[in-house]
Amino acid sequence: MSLENVIIIGSGPAGLTSAIYSARANLKPLMIEGEESGGQLMTTTEVENFPGFEHGVTGPDLIAVMRKQAERFGTRFITKNVTKVDFSQRPFKVWIRDQEYQAKSIIISTGASAKYLGLPSEKQYLSKGVSACATCDGAFFRNVPVAVIGGGDTAMEEANFLTRFASQVYIIHRKDSFRASKIMADRALKNPKIKVIWDSEIIEVVGDGKKVTSVKLSHLKTKSVSDLSVEGVFVAIGHKPNTDLFKGLLEMNETGYLVTKPHSSYTNIEGVFAAGDVQDHVYRQAITAAGSGCMAAIDAERWLEGQEF
């Protein structure tokens, strides 16, 4: 069995950038990209805020370009899911079912997944009006009404941000009070372009096949059903970092994000690095993920230089 210099687990902008940098440093990285490779960008139609693409680019096209670039410098890819890891001793071990791989260092870039409501109609209109990122997609909804679902700080933040573009922002919340911090809730409640619909949930996203035209709401106390005309639906009920594989092995915060040492990509295990949305619950952008992928590759390269194997 060959000993890899670095194995990269996950293949969004963080993983692919770390592959480009580590391949150019002649580390010959092996990327285990997962069966659903590319991360959250694969469900994003238009990306207009990634530098270098004057007219925008689709999420899948951006990932394809990055992947080709990583491949050009010698990155090898396995399009399967990692099923088990062992970081208790070096070399580190990574399994795909019964197949074992060994590595001197590991870069984890497994990302996070937005939580959705789980409605078939929501899935149908994903990227056709349904989004989980106002910063990414808000500018596409100029002068039209939109809905934000949620009651936490993220929902308040997204709603306030969307008032820059939308004609009206409705916050739809299941309860009769927000769980957001008082300062964030007050900011949303005082914004003249925001209207809150309490005690309600979306039971269906309605559209014409191409885009969202309205949502069907159910009032949880009266059980009455109503229609609300909106062209955008922003789901802001949180994200789940893809860290189940590393539970009990790596340090995480209370919501499951990997903890990295300040100003670095180092985890609590020397030689294991983390980049992108798997450790970033604040910015969650393709460009910040790519930046932290660069950091992880440089950290891994420098760490490897000081080791004896």
Secondary structure in CASP SS format (residue, H / E / C, confidence):
PFRMAT SS
TARGET T0000
AUTHOR 0000-0000-0000
METHOD secondary structure of the structure
MODEL  1
M C 1.00
S C 1.00
L E 1.00
E E 1.00
N E 1.00
V E 1.00
I E 1.00
I E 1.00
I E 1.00
G C 1.00
S C 1.00
G C 1.00
P H 1.00
A H 1.00
G H 1.00
L H 1.00
T H 1.00
S H 1.00
A H 1.00
I H 1.00
Y H 1.00
S H 1.00
A H 1.00
R H 1.00
A C 1.00
N C 1.00
L C 1.00
K C 1.00
P C 1.00
L E 1.00
M E 1.00
I E 1.00
E C 1.00
G C 1.00
E C 1.00
E C 1.00
S C 1.00
G C 1.00
G H 1.00
Q H 1.00
L H 1.00
M H 1.00
T H 1.00
T C 1.00
T C 1.00
E C 1.00
V E 1.00
E C 1.00
N C 1.00
F C 1.00
P C 1.00
G C 1.00
F C 1.00
E C 1.00
H C 1.00
G C 1.00
V E 1.00
T C 1.00
G H 1.00
P H 1.00
D H 1.00
L H 1.00
I H 1.00
A H 1.00
V H 1.00
M H 1.00
R H 1.00
K H 1.00
Q H 1.00
A H 1.00
E H 1.00
R H 1.00
F C 1.00
G C 1.00
T C 1.00
R E 1.00
F E 1.00
I E 1.00
T C 1.00
K C 1.00
N C 1.00
V C 1.00
T C 1.00
K E 1.00
V E 1.00
D E 1.00
F C 1.00
S C 1.00
Q C 1.00
R C 1.00
P C 1.00
F E 1.00
K E 1.00
V E 1.00
W E 1.00
I E 1.00
R C 1.00
D C 1.00
Q E 1.00
E E 1.00
Y E 1.00
Q E 1.00
A E 1.00
K E 1.00
S E 1.00
I E 1.00
I E 1.00
I E 1.00
S C 1.00
T C 1.00
G C 1.00
A E 1.00
S E 1.00
A E 1.00
K C 1.00
Y C 1.00
L C 1.00
G C 1.00
L C 1.00
P H 1.00
S H 1.00
E H 1.00
K H 1.00
Q H 1.00
Y C 1.00
L E 1.00
S C 1.00
K C 1.00
G C 1.00
V E 1.00
S E 1.00
A C 1.00
C C 1.00
A H 1.00
T H 1.00
C H 1.00
D H 1.00
G H 1.00
A H 1.00
F H 1.00
F C 1.00
R C 1.00
N C 1.00
V C 1.00
P E 1.00
V E 1.00
A E 1.00
V E 1.00
I E 1.00
G C 1.00
G C 1.00
G C 1.00
D H 1.00
T H 1.00
A H 1.00
M H 1.00
E H 1.00
E H 1.00
A H 1.00
N H 1.00
F H 1.00
L H 1.00
T C 1.00
R C 1.00
F C 1.00
A C 1.00
S C 1.00
Q E 1.00
V E 1.00
Y E 1.00
I E 1.00
I E 1.00
H C 1.00
R C 1.00
K C 1.00
D C 1.00
S C 1.00
F C 1.00
R C 1.00
A C 1.00
S C 1.00
K H 1.00
I H 1.00
M H 1.00
A H 1.00
D H 1.00
R H 1.00
A H 1.00
L H 1.00
K H 1.00
N C 1.00
P C 1.00
K C 1.00
I E 1.00
K E 1.00
V E 1.00
I E 1.00
W C 1.00
D C 1.00
S E 1.00
E E 1.00
I E 1.00
I E 1.00
E E 1.00
V E 1.00
V E 1.00
G E 1.00
D C 1.00
G C 1.00
K C 1.00
K C 1.00
V E 1.00
T E 1.00
S E 1.00
V E 1.00
K E 1.00
L E 1.00
S E 1.00
H E 1.00
L C 1.00
K C 1.00
T C 1.00
K C 1.00
S C 1.00
V E 1.00
S E 1.00
D E 1.00
L E 1.00
S E 1.00
V C 1.00
E C 1.00
G E 1.00
V E 1.00
F E 1.00
V E 1.00
A C 1.00
I C 1.00
G C 1.00
H E 1.00
K E 1.00
P E 1.00
N C 1.00
T C 1.00
D H 1.00
L H 1.00
F H 1.00
K C 1.00
G C 1.00
L C 1.00
L C 1.00
E C 1.00
M E 1.00
N C 1.00
E C 1.00
T C 1.00
G C 1.00
Y C 1.00
L E 1.00
V C 1.00
T C 1.00
K C 1.00
P C 1.00
H C 1.00
S C 1.00
S C 1.00
Y E 1.00
T C 1.00
N C 1.00
I C 1.00
E C 1.00
G C 1.00
V E 1.00
F E 1.00
A E 1.00
A C 1.00
G H 1.00
D H 1.00
V H 1.00
Q C 1.00
D C 1.00
H C 1.00
V C 1.00
Y C 1.00
R C 1.00
Q C 1.00
A H 1.00
I H 1.00
T H 1.00
A H 1.00
A H 1.00
G H 1.00
S H 1.00
G H 1.00
C H 1.00
M H 1.00
A H 1.00
A H 1.00
I H 1.00
D H 1.00
A H 1.00
E H 1.00
R H 1.00
W H 1.00
L H 1.00
E H 1.00
G C 1.00
Q C 1.00
E C 1.00
F C 1.00
END
